Structures are given as C-alpha cells and as structure tokens.
C-alpha cells in the first residue's frame, strides 16, 4: 500500500496572470504546515502523509474562501 496521498485542487474564479490572493493564501497555509505545493497553470498539487491530508485540505479551503474564492475543486489519490 502506498504511503502518501497526492491532492490536486483548483480554486475559482480563474484569473489569468498573477496568482490571486485566494491561491497564494492556500499555498501559504500549506507551507506553514511544512507541505510543499506545486502551482501549475490551472491548479495546485501537494503530496502528504495520510494523517496530514485532512488538516491540509481544511487549511486550503479555509484560506481560499477567506480570501475570496467562489469554488474549490479537490481531487486526491494514493501514490
């Protein structure tokens, strides 16, 4: 069985250009937990131990919505 889980998330509304505050806040929330986020052109991903995933997703949602997000899509899977 795999040891880690990868989580991918997309935060809306989509804005072309510089990252909006709701994305940077979500990334900063992960970094504060010691989790590295990989920001792509249409979404962001991180890999974490199973025990970290729930708190990390909660932190992403809280930070995103507190900074103006209207929708957050999350997909995860074991690696």
C-alpha positions in Angstrom: 0.0 0.0 0.0 1.3 3.5 -0.8 2.4 5.7 1.9 1.4 9.1 0.6 -1.6 10.8 -0.9 -1.5 13.4 -3.7 -4.1 16.2 -3.6 -4.8 18.4 -6.5 -7.0 21.5 -6.2 -8.3 24.2 -8.4 -9.6 27.5 -6.9 -12.1 29.7 -8.8 -12.7 32.3 -10.1 -9.9 31.7 -12.6 -7.8 34.8 -13.2 -5.3 35.0 -16.0 -1.9 36.4 -14.9 -0.7 36.9 -11.4 -1.9 34.5 -8.7 -4.9 35.9 -6.8 -4.9 36.2 -3.0 -7.1 33.1 -2.6 -4.5 30.9 -4.3 -1.4 32.4 -2.6 -3.2 32.2 0.8 -3.9 28.5 0.2 -0.3 27.8 -0.8 1.0 29.8 2.3 -1.3 27.7 4.5 0.2 24.5 3.2 3.7 25.9 3.5 3.0 26.8 7.2 2.3 23.1 7.7 5.6 22.1 6.1 3.9 20.9 2.9 5.3 21.9 -0.5 2.7 23.0 -3.0 3.4 22.8 -6.8 1.5 25.6 -8.6 0.5 24.9 -12.2 -1.3 26.9 -14.8 -4.7 25.6 -13.9 -4.3 24.1 -10.4 -2.1 23.3 -7.5 -0.9 20.0 -6.0 0.7 18.6 -3.0 1.7 15.2 -1.6 1.5 14.4 2.1 1.2 11.6 4.6 -2.4 10.4 5.1 -2.6 11.9 8.6 -1.7 15.3 7.1 -4.2 15.3 4.2 -7.4 16.2 6.2 -5.9 19.1 8.0 -4.1 20.3 4.9 -7.3 20.2 2.8 -9.1 22.1 5.6 -6.4 24.7 5.6 -6.6 25.1 1.8 -10.4 25.5 1.9 -10.3 28.0 4.9 -7.6 30.1 3.3 -9.2 30.1 -0.1 -12.7 31.1 1.0 -11.4 33.6 3.5 -9.7 35.4 0.6 -12.5 35.5 -2.0 -12.7 32.1 -3.6 -16.1 31.1 -5.0 -15.4 27.4 -5.7 -12.7 24.9 -4.8 -12.4 21.6 -6.6 -10.3 18.8 -4.9 -9.1 15.5 -6.3 -6.9 13.0 -4.4 -5.3 9.7 -4.8 -2.8 7.3 -3.2 0.6 7.2 -4.8 
